[in-house]
Amino acid sequence: MNNLRAKGLFKQPQILVLLAATIFSGLLLILVNFYTIKILNATRAYVNGESHYSKSQKDATRYLISYMHTGDQNQWQKFHQEILIPLADGRARMGMVSDAPDDQIKKELIQGRNNDDDLDDIIWLYRQFKDVSYMKSAIHQWEQADPLIKKLNAIGNEVYYKLTEGTLTPEIKEKYLAEIGVLAAQLTIFQQEFSEQLGQSSRALKGYLLWTNIFFILAIILSVSIYYLIIVKKLTDSNLEIEQVNNDLMIANKELDHFVHSATHDLRSPIALLKGIINIIRQEDDPEKVEELLNMMQVSLNRQDQFISDIIDYSKNKRSGLIIEPLSLGKIIDEVLSQLHHVRDTNHIEIKKDIEVDEIFGDGLRIKIVLNNLLSNAVKYSDDNKAYKFISVKTYTINKSYVIEVEDNGIGIDAAHHEAIFEMFFVTNINKGSGLGLSIVQEAAQKMNGSISVTSELGKGSRFILTIPIN
């Protein structure tokens, strides 16, 4: 049962929406964190590449100046090796600008001393974020630095040729030193700006991604919390429903025990009476006495027939679901009245009908059960002491409800019994029935989400009012 209940919970729309929201938020959180790591790793790779770019440029400058003063070929070789690093980075940038093949760009990046594991992230970050303000500004600094690197390389080549030819005069040397100093100063500024822009980009990205992570984490926590509360509420409601069902079963068991006991008594009593009457008839010679005894048997059989009919109505009302269909109240009333013609003294009672509402939607079986019990009781409990006897049946609507009213001027009901008459097997000293009829009437009314009420005065008559919601 618990497994079935759990499966039922997952069929609820709210649960499915919350589960979908939780899964979706979790996937987005994974995706955001994946790209967070990827972007931060790529930014780190750019910072690492800039450090190699800057160091190589400074080392190349230092080796070139040393070469100018000493003419040492080792210094020239070192200058040439170091200057290739920023030159390669510049070619890689141009390859990314022109959307060159990745293999070509990676080859230049490797020559620029970038780590093999960072190459894909470097290219990806450039292509995805080159137009974002911080990245765009950093790339601009890179663009401005590349021509200066080329110019430094050109000065190095000029120095090499002049030293080789012996035409590097002190005046030309001073001119080159001055140019190199200016280039170094400008490159330092661009390199610092490049690092600053990347730093700002990383800090801004960190803030954005932090709040994004917080948002999705809160969304997951909220979804899980609401999901938990709904599950707890539904389980609580389910437990309350189970308790209610258990209570109803206990009440039903008590009613069943009472019903079985009373029904057994009421079924056996007429049989015992009939057996006794039959034994008396066998010994009786007086025809008038025999006729009297036969009449007693007839009354007993009629009561037994009514009791069985009540049990059948009780069973139908208990087992049948609510069936809403188009009905004619006038036809149902005529049908029930036609079944009462065989009852004694019915022909001496005036039947008055006032059908304001005829065509309705309702449960025909239960309406027929109610009318059959109320009308048969009205006939059964008519007042023999009154010269004029009547039964009135009215139908009308009030407050969005159908109303069926059955009134008579029969013997009436003592005010002390008005509530008890709807209890199962309740009988009075003048009761001529099984004690089931009005109990069935009340249960049928409740099954139709309606109600039954009574106003009655002993010796004057009774009025029963059945109210059924129109919807």
Sequence and secondary structure as in RCSB ss.txt:
>XXXX:A:sequence
MNNLRAKGLFKQPQILVLLAATIFSGLLLILVNFYTIKILNATRAYVNGESHYSKSQKDATRYLISYMHTGDQNQ
WQKFHQEILIPLADGRARMGMVSDAPDDQIKKELIQGRNNDDDLDDIIWLYRQFKDVSYMKSAIHQWEQADPLIK
KLNAIGNEVYYKLTEGTLTPEIKEKYLAEIGVLAAQLTIFQQEFSEQLGQSSRALKGYLLWTNIFFILAIILSVS
IYYLIIVKKLTDSNLEIEQVNNDLMIANKELDHFVHSATHDLRSPIALLKGIINIIRQEDDPEKVEELLNMMQVS
LNRQDQFISDIIDYSKNKRSGLIIEPLSLGKIIDEVLSQLHHVRDTNHIEIKKDIEVDEIFGDGLRIKIVLNNLL
SNAVKYSDDNKAYKFISVKTYTINKSYVIEVEDNGIGIDAAHHEAIFEMFFVTNINKGSGLGLSIVQEAAQKMNG
SISVTSELGKGSRFILTIPIN
>XXXX:A:secstr
 HHHHHHHHTTSHHHHHHHHHHHHHHHHHHHHHHHHHHHHHHHHHHHHHHHHHHHHHHHHHHHHHHHHHH  HHH
HHHHHHHHHHHHHHHHHHHHHHTT  HHHHHHHHHHTT  GGGHHHHHHHHHHHTTSHHHHHHHHHHHHHHHHHH
HHHHHHHHHHHHHHHT   HHHHHHHHHHHHHHHHHHHHHHHHHHHHHHHHHHHHHHHHHHHHHHHHHHHHHHHH
HHHHHHHHHHHHHHHHHHHHHHHHHHHHHHHHHHHHHHHHHHHHHHHHHHHHHHHHHH   HHHHHHHHHHHHHH
HHHHHHHHHHHHHHHHHHH     EEEEHHHHHHHHHHTTTTSTTGGGEEEEEEES  EEEE HHHHHHHHHHHH
HHHHHT  TT SSEEEEEEEEEETTEEEEEEEE SS   GGGTTGGGSTT   TT  S S HHHHHHHHHHHTT 
EEEEEEETTTEEEEEEEEE  
